[in-house]
Amino acid sequence: MAILGYIDSPLSWAVVGFAIGAALGVNFISVALVAVGLGAFLLYMFLHGPAEQRTEGKLFAAAPVFIVAWMVGFVVHNLIIR
């Protein structure tokens, strides 16, 4: 059950999104990985079942946090390279 706690956490999604953006910048592979990540999020939401009231916000926040962290990651990537 501990692994589900990490998957439910927006922080773990942020780390993955940032890592993709910082490592790859903005290119086809990076965008494809983000698309796969968002697809995985939708699949996880479907398999997760109904959210509980106390964890609902944290659970649904993972996708926007993933995208924003990816954008911050590719900004950092571009600042380091240039």
C-alpha distance (Angstrom), angle and dihedral (degrees) to the residues before:
residue distance angle dihedral
M1 . . .
A2 3.82 . .
I3 3.82 92.7 .
L4 3.81 90.0 58.1
G5 3.79 88.7 56.8
Y6 3.80 89.6 58.0
I7 3.80 92.8 46.7
D8 3.81 91.3 48.7
S9 3.79 91.4 52.0
P10 3.81 117.3 94.7
L11 3.81 87.6 -149.5
S12 3.80 93.0 68.1
W13 3.81 90.5 49.0
A14 3.82 89.0 49.2
V15 3.80 92.0 52.3
V16 3.81 91.7 51.1
G17 3.81 92.8 45.4
F18 3.80 92.3 48.2
A19 3.80 91.5 47.2
I20 3.81 91.7 52.8
G21 3.80 92.7 48.2
A22 3.80 95.9 43.1
A23 3.79 94.5 46.2
L24 3.80 99.9 42.3
G25 3.79 107.6 19.5
V26 3.78 114.3 -156.9
N27 3.78 111.0 -28.2
F28 3.77 137.6 119.3
I29 3.80 94.7 -86.2
S30 3.81 92.0 50.9
V31 3.80 93.1 48.9
A32 3.80 90.5 45.8
L33 3.82 90.9 51.9
V34 3.80 90.6 49.9
A35 3.80 90.1 49.5
V36 3.81 90.1 49.9
G37 3.80 89.2 47.5
L38 3.79 92.2 52.4
G39 3.80 89.9 46.9
A40 3.80 88.8 51.0
F41 3.80 88.8 50.1
L42 3.80 91.5 53.3
L43 3.80 90.8 47.6
Y44 3.79 90.6 48.5
M45 3.81 90.7 49.7
F46 3.80 89.9 51.6
L47 3.81 92.6 48.8
H48 3.80 94.0 41.0
G49 3.77 93.5 67.0
P50 3.78 126.7 -151.6
A51 3.79 116.0 -7.0
E52 3.77 121.0 -122.5
Q53 3.78 117.3 -123.0
R54 3.80 94.2 -116.2
T55 3.83 94.8 51.0
E56 3.80 100.7 32.0
G57 3.81 97.9 98.2
K58 3.77 94.2 46.9
L59 3.79 91.4 48.3
F60 3.81 95.9 50.1
A61 3.82 93.8 41.6
A62 3.82 91.9 67.5
A63 3.84 96.8 83.1
P64 3.83 97.9 50.8
V65 3.81 90.4 42.2
F66 3.82 89.1 51.3
I67 3.82 91.9 53.2
V68 3.82 95.1 44.1
A69 3.81 91.8 47.6
W70 3.82 89.5 50.4
M71 3.82 89.5 52.9
V72 3.81 91.7 48.6
G73 3.80 88.0 48.3
F74 3.77 94.6 54.8
V75 3.81 90.9 46.1
V76 3.81 88.5 54.3
H77 3.80 89.4 45.6
N78 3.81 91.2 54.5
L79 3.81 93.0 45.6
I80 3.81 91.4 52.6
I81 3.79 95.3 46.2
R82 3.81 96.4 46.8
